[in-house]
């Protein structure tokens, strides 16, 4: 019996190609693991009305962790049109599989390192090393939405909040409502995770980013909670920023920031901005981490226009493997892999199109494997 069981979910488009690259790395490392395939993606939505079939959910209950490639997502109306004819008009609603996994398995922490590797021609600056802790199950992405707004929901809100009256004349049939629900427990969990990381790796400060001057209740809860948590870590500074100013400062002085913690949507925004500072989505990866399961992925999409060309940068996927190894406790193996990636980048002999090269996804993976 293998030491680990790892869910293997290539998904859509170039997700399949970068997962091939990941397999080259795992074979070279000789990780003692069984790779358990999971069906996920757009073709299962089209043929079954479910992009994350229940059989895949059950598989995820049996593994130590999972690797995920990429997914195709489309708006509600467009998704329904692409269902097989016999499934249309049956009330099926497309829901992002990765968001569903986060909520089903309480993958509460989205951890996203954004690190500039020396020699990368796409670096904004060479001394960027930011780790973002994004709350992964609550906030604006919690999924509690209405359109049209049910009359009874409007009536309750109108009873309890005077500002609802200004929406009355529009009519509930013309009103959409997305909620931003945050709990003290959720805030405590993500902020504590950020401080524990900062303590383990000797970081001098944790920045909590929100918008409490406007989002007074939810943003206020996040900031107040962070202040309480920070008292337990007197050796680490707590910095507080607003999301709009934080975006500006990341462009101006990204080297000033080490650990940033934010609510779901704000963390998503900051993650993509920070990723671009260190080369773009070809270097952007993350871990969706819960207490019993973790799913690791590159954060790019399925890129249908590139599918079949093996031209997409696989380094994000390879670094997702590195993060998975760290989570499994294979620290030495993870360090070797990151060093191999750094060496290939610094040498600059093998590069995909985004870095100005002509090499394929698999050639980059083979170059990294050779350095192992």
N, C-alpha and C positions, 0 to 999 in steps of 0.2 A: 504494500500500500504506500502510495506517495505521501510525502510529508504535508503537502498542501493540495487543496482543491481550489482551482481558480476559475471563476466564471469567465467565459470567452464570448464577447458580444460585439462582433465587427459592425453590425448595423448597416448603414446605407453608404453608397458612393465610395469616396476615398477612405472611409472608415475601414473598408476591407483591405485596402492597400497598406495603410499605416499599421494595421494589425499584422499583416504579413511581415512588415519590418520588425515589429515587436517580437514576433516568433523567432526571427533570426537571432535576436539578442538573447532570448531566453534559452534557445538551444546552445548558444555559445557559453552561456553562464552555467549550463547544466543544472538549472534549478529543479529540485526534486518536487515536481508538481504535475497533477493531472489538469488538463485544460478542458473544461466542460462547456460545450457550445450552448449558447442561448439564442433563440429566435427573437429578433427585435428589429423594428424599423418600418419603413413606409409600405413595403410590399405586404406586410402582415396587416397593416391598417386597411389596405385596399382589398385584400382577399378575406380577412376575418373580422374587420371592424375593430381591431385592437392592435396597436403598435407594440404593446408589451403583453404578449399572450400569457395566460395564467400558468402555462407550463414553464415559462421562463421565470415567473415569480417564484414558483415552487423550487426551481433549480437554484435560485439565489438564496433560498433558505438553507441550502445544504453546503454552501461553499464558504471558504475563509474570506475571500474577497473577490473582486471581479475587475476585468479590464473591458473598457467600452470604447468603440471606435468613433463613430459619428452618426448623426441622425438627420433625416430630412423632416422639416416641420413646415406646415403651411397654414394660412388662416382658415377659420372655421368653415366658411362657405366653399372655399376652394377644396378643402379636404373632403367635404361631403361629395362633391362632384367627382372625385377620383375613386370613390368606393365602387366596388363591383356592383352592377345594376341591381342585383337581388338584395343588396344591403342598404340601398338608398331609402330615404324617407322612413326609417325605422327608429329615429331618435338617437342614432349613434353620434357621439361628439368626440372629435380628436382631442387627445390630451397628450402633452409631451411625455414620452417614456422616461426621460431622465428626471423630470420633475416628479413624475409619479413614483419612481424608485426612491427619490429623496424622502417623499412623504410616507410611502408604505413601510420603509425600513428605518425611518427616523434618522436619516443621514444628515444630522443637524449641522455639521461643520463643513463648509467648503473652503478648503485650504489651497491657496494659489500662490506659489512662489513666482516672482518675476525677477530674474537674475541676468545681468549682462555678462556674457562669457567673452573673454578677451579674444580679439581677432574677428569678432562678428561685425561685418561692415554695416549692419543694420542698427547697431546700438546707437541710442540717442546720446548716452554717456556711458563710459566704461565702468563706473563705480556704483551702478545701481544694483541693489540687492534688497528687494521689498517682498515681504510675505503678507498676503491679504487673507484675513479671516472673515469670511462672509457667512452670516447666518443663513441657513440653507432650507428652512422649512416654513418660516413665518413671513411677516412683512407683506410687501406688495405682491409677492409671488405666492401667497398662501392659497390663492384660488377661490376665495369667497367673492363672487361677482354676480351681478344681476343685469340683464337686459332682455326685455324691458323691466323696469323697477316694479316689483309687486306692490300693489296699493297698500297692503298691510305693512310692508316694510317701510314704505314712505310714512305711513301714519305713525308708526312707532318712533321713527327718527324725528318727525315733525314735533311729536309730543315732548321729546327730550332735548331737542336742540333747535334754538330759534333760527339758526342760519338755513335750515331746510326750507323755510317759507319762500325764499327767493327762487326755488326751483319748481314751485307749484304750478305756475302758469305754463311752463313748458309741457307739462303732462307726463305722467309716469310712463306712458307708451313711448315717449321720446327721450327717456332718461336712462343712462347706463351708470352703474355704480361698481367700482372696484374698491375693496377694503384694504387697509393696512393694519393688520392685527398683529400685535407683538405682546409677548408675555414677559413677566419678570424672569421666569425660569429660563426662557429662551435667551434673553439678554445675558443673564448670569453665565450660562453655559458657553456662549461664544466668546464673551469677554474673558472668562477664566481661561479658556483654551489659548487665547492670544497671549495672556500674561504668562502662562505656563511655558509656552514656546519661547517667549522672550527670556524667561529665566534660564531655560535649558541651554539656549544658544548665546547667552551673554549680550542680549540686545539692551540698549540703554533706555528705549522709550517705546510705548504703545500709543498709537493715535486712534482715538475713537472718532468716527466721522458720521455725522448725521445732519439734520436741519432743525434743531430744537427751537429756533427762534420763530419758525413757521409751523412745523409739525410738533406743536407744543406737547401733546400728550405722548405720542409714540416716540418721537425724538427725545423728548424730555426723559422718558423712562429709560431709554438706552444710555443717555449721558449720566443720569443719576446712578444707575446701576454700575456703570464703569467707575464712577468716583468711589463707590463703596468697595468694589473689588480691588481697586488700586491701593487701598489702605493695607491690604495683605501683602503687597509687594513694594515696600518702601524704597528698595534699591532701583526700581524702574519708574521712570517718569510717565505720567499720563498727559498726553497732549489731546486737546479737543479742537476739532475743525468742522466747518460746514461743508457740505458736499460740493457746492459750487466753487468755493475758495480752494478746497483741497485739489480739485481738478487743475486749477490754475497753478497751484504750488507744485504739483507733480510735474507739470511741464517745465516750470521754472527751476526748481531745485529738487529733483527726485532723489538725489543722494542723501537728503536729510532724513528720509523716512525708512524705517526698518520693518515695523509691524503695524499694519492698519487693520482695524476691526470695524465692520459695518453691517447694517441691515441688508436683507436679501437683494433688493434692487440696487441700492447704492453700492453694495459690494460688487455686484455684477458690472456696473459702470466703471468703477475704479479698477477692476481686474482687467478689462479690455484696454483701458487707457494705459495702465502700467505695462501690459503685454507689448503694446506698440513701442514703448520706450526701449524694450530689449529685443526688438526684431520682429514683432508681429505675431500672428497666430501660429506660425510655424514653430514657435518656441513657448507657446502658452499651454500649460497643462494644469490639472487640478485633481484633488482628491475629495470625494464626497464621503465623509467619514461619520460613522455612527458608533454606537457602543459595541455592536455585534457584527457589523458588516461595513465594508468600505468599497467604493467603486471609483476606479481611477481612469482618467480620460484626457485626451487632448481637448482643447475647448473650441477648436475650429468646427465648421459644419461639414456636410457631406460633399460639398463642392461638385455638383453634378457635371459641370462643364470640363472638369479635369479627370473625371472618373475614366479609368482604363488607360491613362497615360503614365501613371506612376511618376508624376512630377511633383506632387505635394511633399513639402518638407516633413519628414517623419520624426524630427528631433523632439517635438512636443510629445508624441506618443512614446518615444524612448525614455524621455524624462518622466512620463507618467509611470512607466515600468520601474524607474528608479524610486519614485515615491512609494509605489506599492511594496518594493523590497524593504524600504525603511519601515513601513507599517507592519510588515511581517516579522520585523526584527533582524532581517538579513542586512545589517548595517555595513559590514565590510564589502559585501557584494554590491550594495547600492553605491558606496563610495568609489569602487572600481569603475562602475558604469558611468558615474558622473565625470570622473577623470578622463575616461575614454571619449565621452562626448566633448568635453572641453578641449581635448587634444585635437580632435578632428576639426573643430571650429577654428582653433588658433592656427593650425597648419594651413587651412584654406585650400587644400588640394581637391577636396570632394565637396561640392556645394550644389544644392538644388537651385532652380530658376530664381526663387525669391532672393537668394544671396548672390545672384549674378553668375551662377554656374549652369551647367548643363547635365548634371548627374541625376539619376533617378532616385526615387524613394528607397529602393532596395539597395542601390549602390552606396548610399549614405549609411544605411543600416549595416551593410557588410564592412564599411570602413570603420565604423564604431566597434563592431565585433572583432575586427582585426586588432584593435588597440587593447582589447581585453586579454 
